[in-house]
């Protein structure tokens, strides 16, 4: 089946939006700039997405690509998750743009909440942990805090740590969040 022109236009808009939101953040990115990057008229962006918030929500579709943790020993779960999240944060600007925007924009914050609820909690249910939604929230506190400090605020001592060091330091905390009784 041949690709329709409208599908190509939508794809070009989303690619340009991801780049622009990643580079400029939500507040500074403009429909005009995104349209220019996609080499289309700004009216086309509005036609397909309605407004900046809806475009951002579409552009911020992000798959955490959580690994199958079923074969990971219980005491290594946190380390495996930290390594995975570091790879995902560093491999795609979209999640960083979403985090940057979520700090000041309610729509972006809601998207971030949905992302973790929809993708992390089911993974935890597969591990047969009790209260997977609560545990997913606790994991989010650490992974989002790490991402904020490492990739957005670029705190020197945190950016200087290697993946191995971060996994060694934060892994046990995530493992505790996954396996310890919730009081």
PEGI-V705426 format. One record per pair of residues at least 12 apart in sequence whose C-alpha atoms are under 8 Angstrom apart, sorted by the first residue. I is the first residue (numbers start at 1). GAP is how many residues later the second one is. D is the distance in whole Angstrom. If there is no record, write none. Layout:
# PEGI-V705426
i=I gap=GAP d=D
i=I gap=GAP d=D
This chain:
# PEGI-V705426
i=10 gap=38 d=7
i=12 gap=26 d=5
i=13 gap=21 d=7
i=13 gap=22 d=7
i=13 gap=25 d=6
i=13 gap=32 d=7
i=14 gap=41 d=8
i=14 gap=44 d=7
i=14 gap=45 d=5
i=15 gap=23 d=8
i=15 gap=44 d=8
i=16 gap=18 d=6
i=16 gap=19 d=8
i=16 gap=21 d=6
i=16 gap=22 d=6
i=17 gap=17 d=6
i=17 gap=38 d=8
i=17 gap=39 d=7
i=17 gap=42 d=6
i=18 gap=41 d=6
i=18 gap=42 d=7
i=18 gap=75 d=8
i=18 gap=76 d=6
i=19 gap=74 d=8
i=19 gap=75 d=8
i=20 gap=13 d=8
i=20 gap=14 d=6
i=21 gap=35 d=8
i=21 gap=73 d=8
i=21 gap=76 d=6
i=22 gap=71 d=5
i=22 gap=72 d=6
i=22 gap=74 d=7
i=22 gap=75 d=5
i=22 gap=76 d=8
i=23 gap=74 d=8
i=25 gap=72 d=6
i=25 gap=75 d=6
i=25 gap=76 d=6
i=26 gap=30 d=8
i=26 gap=71 d=7
i=26 gap=72 d=8
i=26 gap=74 d=7
i=26 gap=75 d=5
i=26 gap=79 d=8
i=27 gap=74 d=7
i=30 gap=22 d=8
i=31 gap=14 d=7
i=31 gap=21 d=7
i=53 gap=54 d=7
i=56 gap=52 d=8
i=57 gap=50 d=8
i=57 gap=51 d=7
i=57 gap=54 d=7
i=59 gap=35 d=8
i=60 gap=34 d=6
i=60 gap=35 d=7
i=60 gap=38 d=6
i=60 gap=51 d=8
i=62 gap=32 d=7
i=62 gap=33 d=7
i=62 gap=53 d=8
i=63 gap=56 d=8
i=64 gap=21 d=8
i=64 gap=24 d=7
i=64 gap=55 d=7
i=66 gap=18 d=7
i=66 gap=53 d=8
i=66 gap=54 d=8
i=66 gap=57 d=8
i=67 gap=17 d=8
i=68 gap=55 d=8
i=69 gap=58 d=7
i=70 gap=56 d=8
i=70 gap=57 d=6
i=74 gap=101 d=7
i=74 gap=105 d=8
i=75 gap=97 d=8
i=75 gap=100 d=6
i=76 gap=95 d=7
i=76 gap=96 d=8
i=76 gap=99 d=7
i=77 gap=94 d=7
i=77 gap=97 d=7
i=77 gap=98 d=6
i=77 gap=101 d=8
i=78 gap=89 d=8
i=78 gap=92 d=7
i=78 gap=93 d=4
i=78 gap=94 d=6
i=78 gap=95 d=7
i=78 gap=96 d=4
i=78 gap=97 d=4
i=78 gap=98 d=8
i=78 gap=100 d=8
i=79 gap=88 d=5
i=79 gap=89 d=7
i=79 gap=91 d=7
i=79 gap=92 d=4
i=79 gap=93 d=7
i=79 gap=95 d=7
i=79 gap=96 d=7
i=80 gap=87 d=8
i=80 gap=91 d=7
i=81 gap=90 d=8
i=81 gap=93 d=8
i=82 gap=61 d=7
i=82 gap=84 d=7
i=82 gap=85 d=6
i=82 gap=88 d=7
i=82 gap=89 d=6
i=83 gap=80 d=7
i=83 gap=81 d=8
i=83 gap=84 d=6
i=85 gap=58 d=7
i=86 gap=77 d=7
i=89 gap=58 d=7
i=96 gap=51 d=8
i=96 gap=55 d=7
i=96 gap=56 d=7
i=98 gap=13 d=8
i=98 gap=14 d=7
i=99 gap=13 d=7
i=99 gap=45 d=8
i=99 gap=49 d=7
i=100 gap=48 d=8
i=100 gap=52 d=7
i=116 gap=20 d=7
i=116 gap=21 d=8
i=116 gap=24 d=7
i=117 gap=16 d=7
i=117 gap=19 d=7
i=117 gap=20 d=8
i=120 gap=16 d=6
i=121 gap=12 d=5
i=121 gap=14 d=8
i=121 gap=15 d=5
i=124 gap=12 d=7
i=129 gap=49 d=7
i=129 gap=50 d=7
i=135 gap=42 d=6
i=135 gap=43 d=6
i=138 gap=39 d=6
i=139 gap=35 d=6
i=139 gap=38 d=7
i=142 gap=28 d=8
i=142 gap=32 d=8
